[in-house]
Amino acid sequence: MQEKLKDLVARATEEAKSIHSEADYLNIKSKFLGKKSELAEYMSQIKFMSSEDKKLFGPLFNKIKNEFEKLFADKLEEAENGSETLTFDPTLPVNDNHGSLHPVTIVGREVTNILKDMGFMILSGPEMDSEYYNFEALNVPKNHPARDMQDTYWLDNGMLLRTQTSALQNRAMRKYGIPLKACAPGRCFRNEDLDASHENTFFQLEGLVIDKDISISNLIYTMEGMLREVFKKDVNVRLRPGFFPFTEPGFELDCSCTICDGKGCPTCKNSGWIELCPCGMVHPNVLEEGGIDSTKYSGFAFGLGLTRLAMMKYKINDIRVLNSGDLRYLEDFNVR
Ligand code: DAH
């Protein structure tokens, strides 16, 4: 009997290779597992066997039966998956889809190029940073209430995930001194509840200009010039007073919402304006902490929301799309 079973398994294994369709599968299944199959025949003989043989062959028959079932089903699946690739026609013209840059990358490069043309150098800093650079060097000491505005991811090693690209300001001042005209695009993190306009991971671009006699008019001129280039048209902007411990005075620069053209939509919270770019004159304490004499020099800084800008430019009304990795959306920005 054991020889016969061995032979049966060998034949079934061989024949399983010829399963190319569901019909083949059904035929072979019926041949090896059907009521009139060899295996069924052997199984029906079990009642005539000695109790020792029963113990040996009972489980063996079942094992073979299960193995056949799996083997045939696997071959069918293989054939079905394989048949999909057979629909590939090698004579078709080459698909020219090489993927595309992420909308935030596109916007980030655009803005940095504009700033580069305006004489800014481009810096980059660490995403994992220290409390000192992210807060203290920016005039936000421990227990300052402003820390509440930026719900921070603290790490076990005592560091944090930077909540703002402003974390680079002190490094830039210390490393390059005056005159300073630098920008730093990068990923920032905050422990936010997700909704259409909040993400825990987003991109900012920090700008920092320090020299003699830098004033608010330099700030406005630079921002307007940059946004005009980004949107390729004059956009409506407004400045409101804003509070940031590292600025004095501080502003919120708003841009008319390009998704609804100012009519009101979920992204702009029905206000018609998008808070685009907090900015301000660099606080004297921040200058001093960066080794710069605040009685001789002044500067302005801004923290442009690149993620927001990308949403405005591409009329994306839900921020969650950007980090979703959903190609159906992202493919639309097929710019290389
Ligand atoms: N870092 C601030 C934030 O993320 C934004 C900001 C405000 C940056 C004022 C600046 C600035 O450079 O001057 O909320």
Boltz pocket constraint, residues with backbone or C-beta under 6 A from the ligand:
constraints:
  - pocket:
      binder: B
      contacts: [[A, 163], [A, 164], [A, 165], [A, 166], [A, 206], [A, 207], [A, 244], [A, 246], [A, 247], [A, 250], [A, 251], [A, 278], [A, 279], [A, 280], [A, 281], [A, 300], [A, 301], [A, 302], [A, 303], [A, 304]]
      max_distance: 6.0
